[in-house]
């Protein structure tokens, strides 16, 4: 073989090898793109709904994403919202498993249905951080508020709103969805207070975390009891409270109504005197704790540095947990709670429709 021919063959072989390596690299890249979360740097985030409460899209999601980014610059959050469908959330969970994520932050829409999901994840080495609601199954950690204590705060705030009339007051209770373990805790806590400090619970139904259903239930209560048949309404959250208040106003009934979640519209109703109180659960500490737990699990660290307590679920015992404290918000302390914490600006609350009420409440 002469020198010229040898140079041609070497050059051809080099080009072929380069093309082959490039093709392999592209194939690997396509595979990585198809399962981007399989790189060990992605965290799944599944939130339950976005209709009855605005908190998940407005606060929980952005706060979790921001904290994960701060703790792990090359980590990515893969987010989905179940839109109030347990079946949809199951599909979203399965997709995350198929994508190869190693950690999932799960706020279950129906906590009773998750046992099999979480067991499957655990079998694949995927850790689940249960967020706000305690999922069934072997979750790696749980972060929430002391939900029975939240119910106690709601009950006491309603008693305080009634004042000297409390001991003679009949109360209507519109509870949350019975499939939600938090709703059961809120109900238990509220009953601890109301059963001993008001005259009687005269009507009690589940509003299913649905404003329309809650409105229907309070309408039925007015029909059954009459306009003067009750002196206060316990509503498990603000979304239902808004519908309840609208129905009561339409019926010409004015009684204290409380809620939960510190939604902006609820704060405005409180300023306006339409809603007695809400429960403020600071979302940033909750979200930050969930992000810390998720990143620690991703990095193989001990979650007990964050989750210093334990909790038992319906299926598992001794789950590492972190609990945060909630606060009652009334017209008197809006400035020192949701405004002071930066949840809302006064300008957010005091729009033109509420300017006079804000001035009267000293919000400026």
C-alpha positions in Angstrom: 0.0 0.0 0.0 1.5 3.3 -1.0 1.7 6.3 1.3 -1.0 8.3 -0.4 -3.5 5.5 -0.2 -2.7 4.8 3.4 -3.4 8.5 4.2 -6.8 8.3 2.5 -7.8 5.2 4.5 -6.7 6.7 7.8 -8.6 9.9 7.1 -11.7 7.9 6.1 -11.5 5.7 9.2 -11.1 8.8 11.4 -14.2 10.5 9.9 -16.2 7.3 10.3 -15.2 7.0 13.9 -16.0 10.6 14.6 -19.4 10.3 13.0 -20.1 7.1 15.0 -19.1 8.9 18.3 -21.3 11.9 17.4 -24.2 9.6 16.7 -23.7 7.8 20.1 -23.5 11.2 21.8 -26.8 12.4 20.2 -28.6 9.2 21.1 -27.5 9.6 24.7 -28.6 13.2 24.7 -32.0 12.3 23.2 -32.4 9.6 25.9 -31.5 12.1 28.6 -34.0 14.6 27.2 -36.7 12.0 27.1 -36.1 11.2 30.8 -34.6 14.4 32.1 -35.5 13.5 35.6 -33.4 10.4 35.6 -30.3 12.4 36.2 -30.8 12.3 40.0 -31.2 16.0 40.1 -35.0 16.3 39.7 -37.7 16.5 42.4 -41.3 15.8 41.6 -43.9 18.2 43.1 -47.6 17.2 43.0 -50.2 19.6 44.5 -53.9 18.7 44.9 -56.1 21.4 43.4 -56.3 25.0 42.3 -60.1 25.8 42.5 -61.2 26.0 46.1 -58.0 27.6 47.3 -55.5 29.9 45.4 -52.7 29.1 47.8 -51.1 26.3 45.8 -50.4 28.2 42.6 -49.8 31.5 44.4 -47.6 30.4 47.2 -46.7 26.7 47.7 -45.4 26.0 44.2 -43.3 29.2 43.8 -41.9 29.0 47.3 -40.9 25.3 46.9 -39.3 25.9 43.5 -37.4 28.9 44.9 -36.1 27.0 47.9 -35.0 24.0 45.9 -33.1 26.3 43.5 -31.4 28.0 46.5 -30.4 24.7 48.0 -29.4 22.9 44.8 -28.5 25.1 41.9 -28.6 22.3 39.3 -31.8 20.6 40.6 -35.1 20.9 38.8 -38.7 20.7 40.0 -41.1 18.8 37.9 -44.6 20.1 38.8 -48.2 19.1 38.2 -51.5 20.0 39.8 -54.2 17.3 40.2 -57.0 19.8 39.7 -59.1 18.0 42.4 -58.8 14.5 40.8 -57.3 11.6 42.6 -57.1 9.6 39.3 -55.3 12.5 37.6 -52.8 12.7 40.5 -52.1 9.0 40.3 -51.3 9.4 36.6 -49.0 12.3 37.4 -47.3 10.2 40.2 -46.8 7.3 37.8 -45.3 9.6 35.2 -42.7 10.8 37.7 -41.8 7.2 38.5 -41.4 6.5 34.8 -39.2 9.5 34.4 -36.9 8.2 37.1 -37.2 10.9 39.8 -35.7 9.9 43.1 -37.8 12.2 45.4 -41.5 13.3 45.1 -43.1 16.0 47.2 -46.8 14.9 47.4 -49.7 16.8 48.7 -52.4 14.1 48.2 -55.8 15.1 46.9 -57.1 11.9 48.5 -54.7 10.7 51.1 -56.5 7.4 51.6 -55.8 6.3 48.1 -52.0 6.7 48.1 -50.8 3.6 50.0 -50.2 1.6 46.8 -48.5 4.5 45.1 -46.1 5.2 47.9 -45.3 1.5 48.3 -44.5 1.2 44.6 -42.3 4.2 44.9 -40.5 2.8 47.9 -39.9 -0.5 46.1 -38.1 1.5 43.4 -36.0 3.5 45.8 -38.1 6.7 45.4 -38.6 8.8 48.5 -41.9 10.5 49.1 -42.2 13.7 51.2 -45.8 14.1 52.3 -46.7 17.8 52.2 -49.5 19.4 54.2 -51.7 16.3 54.1 -50.4 13.0 55.4 -50.4 10.4 52.7 -50.9 6.7 53.4 -48.0 4.4 52.7 -44.4 4.4 53.8 -43.6 8.1 53.2 -40.0 9.2 54.0 -41.0 12.4 55.8 -44.0 14.6 56.5 -44.3 18.4 56.9 -47.4 20.2 57.9 -49.1 22.2 60.7 -50.6 20.7 63.8 -54.0 20.3 62.1 -55.9 19.4 65.2 -54.5 22.5 66.9 -55.6 24.5 63.8 -59.2 23.2 64.4 -58.9 24.3 68.0 -57.8 27.8 66.8 -60.8 27.9 64.5 -63.2 26.9 67.2 -61.9 29.4 69.7 -61.8 32.2 67.2 -65.5 31.6 66.5 -66.2 31.6 70.2 -64.3 34.9 70.5 -66.3 36.3 67.6 -69.5 35.5 69.4 -68.3 37.0 72.7 -70.8 37.0 75.5 -73.4 35.3 73.2 -71.3 32.1 72.8 -72.8 30.0 75.6 -76.3 30.5 74.2 -75.3 30.2 70.5 -76.3 27.5 68.1 -73.6 26.8 65.5 -73.6 25.4 62.0 -70.5 23.4 60.9 -69.5 23.0 57.3 -66.5 20.7 57.3 -63.9 19.8 54.7 -63.8 16.8 52.5 -64.1 13.5 54.4 -61.4 11.9 52.2 -58.9 14.5 53.5 -57.3 13.5 56.9 -56.6 17.1 57.6 -60.3 17.9 57.4 -60.9 15.2 60.1 -58.2 16.8 62.3 -59.7 20.3 61.8 -63.2 19.0 62.7 -61.9 17.2 65.8 -60.0 20.2 67.0 -63.0 22.5 66.4 -65.3 20.2 68.3 -63.0 20.2 71.3 -63.7 23.9 71.7 -67.2 24.3 70.4 -68.7 21.3 72.2 -67.9 22.9 75.5 -68.3 26.6 74.8 -71.4 27.0 72.6 -74.9 25.8 73.3 -75.2 23.3 70.4 -74.0 22.2 67.0 -77.4 22.3 65.3 -76.3 21.4 61.7 -73.1 19.7 60.5 -72.3 18.6 56.9 -69.2 18.2 54.7 -68.7 21.0 52.2 -66.2 18.8 50.4 -63.8 21.7 50.0 -66.1 22.9 47.2 -67.6 26.4 47.3 -70.7 25.3 45.4 -71.4 22.4 47.7 -70.8 24.6 50.8 -73.2 27.2 49.4 -75.9 24.5 48.9 -75.3 23.1 52.4 -75.7 26.5 54.1 -78.8 27.1 52.0 -80.2 23.9 53.4 -79.3 24.9 56.9 -81.2 28.2 56.6 -84.2 26.3 55.2 -84.2 23.7 58.0 -83.3 26.0 60.9 -84.8 29.3 59.9 -83.0 32.7 59.7 -82.7 32.9 63.5 -82.0 29.3 64.1 -78.2 29.7 64.4 -75.8 32.4 65.5 -72.5 31.4 63.9 -71.0 29.3 61.1 -67.8 27.3 61.2 -66.3 26.9 57.7 -63.3 24.7 57.4 -61.7 26.9 54.7 -62.0 30.4 53.1 -63.1 29.1 49.7 -66.2 27.6 51.3 -66.6 30.6 53.7 -66.9 32.9 50.7 -69.8 31.0 49.3 -71.4 30.6 52.7 -71.3 34.3 53.3 -72.8 35.1 49.9 -75.7 32.7 50.5 -76.3 34.1 54.0 -76.3 37.7 52.7 -78.8 36.7 50.1 -81.0 35.2 52.8 -80.6 38.3 55.0 -78.7 36.5 57.7 -75.7 38.2 59.4 -73.7 35.9 61.7 -70.0 35.4 62.4 -68.4 33.1 59.8 -64.8 31.9 60.1 -62.5 30.2 57.6 -58.9 29.1 56.9 -56.0 29.7 54.5 -55.7 33.5 54.7 -56.7 33.9 51.0 -56.6 37.5 49.8 -60.4 37.6 49.2 -60.9 36.3 52.8 -58.6 39.1 54.2 -60.7 41.6 52.2 -63.9 40.1 53.6 -62.5 40.4 57.1 -61.6 44.0 56.5 -65.1 44.6 55.2 -66.7 42.9 58.3 -68.2 40.1 56.3 -65.9 37.3 57.6 -64.9 37.1 61.3 -61.5 35.4 60.9 -59.2 33.2 59.0 -56.3 30.9 59.9 -53.0 32.0 58.6 -50.6 29.1 58.0 -47.3 30.7 56.8 -46.7 29.0 53.5 -43.0 29.9 53.1 -41.8 28.0 56.2 -43.9 25.1 55.2 -42.6 25.1 51.6 -39.0 25.7 52.7 -39.2 22.7 55.0 -40.5 20.5 52.3 -37.8 21.6 49.9 -35.1 21.0 52.6 -36.4 17.5 53.2 -36.6 16.7 49.5 -33.0 18.0 48.8 -31.7 16.2 51.8 -33.3 12.9 50.6 -31.9 13.5 47.1 -28.4 13.9 48.6 -28.8 10.9 51.0 -28.8 13.0 54.2 -30.7 12.3 57.4 -34.1 14.0 57.3 -34.3 14.0 61.1 -32.2 17.2 61.1 -35.3 18.9 59.8 -38.1 16.5 60.8 -37.6 16.4 64.6 -40.9 14.9 65.5 -42.8 11.7 64.4 -46.3 11.0 63.3 -48.4 7.8 62.7 -50.5 7.5 59.6 -53.3 5.0 59.0 -50.8 2.6 57.6 -47.4 3.4 59.0 -45.9 4.5 62.4 -43.0 6.7 63.4 -42.8 8.8 60.2 -40.3 11.6 60.6 -42.3 14.8 60.8 -42.0 18.6 61.2 -45.0 20.6 62.5 -45.4 24.4 62.3 -47.6 26.8 64.1 -50.6 28.6 62.7 -52.2 32.0 63.7 -55.7 33.4 63.8 -56.2 36.5 61.7 -58.9 39.0 62.5 -59.4 42.6 61.5 -57.3 43.7 64.5 -54.1 41.9 63.5 -54.0 41.9 59.7 -51.1 44.3 59.7 -49.0 42.3 62.2 -49.6 38.9 60.5 -50.1 38.6 56.7 -48.8 42.1 56.0 -45.8 42.0 58.3 -44.8 38.6 56.9 -45.0 39.9 53.4 -47.8 37.6 52.3 -49.7 40.7 51.0 -49.1 44.4 50.7 -51.6 46.8 52.0 -52.1 47.9 48.4 -53.1 44.3 47.5 -55.8 44.3 50.2 -57.0 47.9 50.1 -58.2 48.1 46.5 -60.8 50.8 45.6 -63.7 48.6 46.8 -62.1 48.3 50.3 -60.5 51.7 50.7 -63.0 53.0 53.2 -63.0 49.8 55.2 -59.2 49.7 55.3 -59.1 53.3 56.5 -61.5 52.4 59.3 -59.3 49.4 60.2 -56.2 51.5 60.3 -54.6 49.8 57.3 -52.5 52.2 55.3 
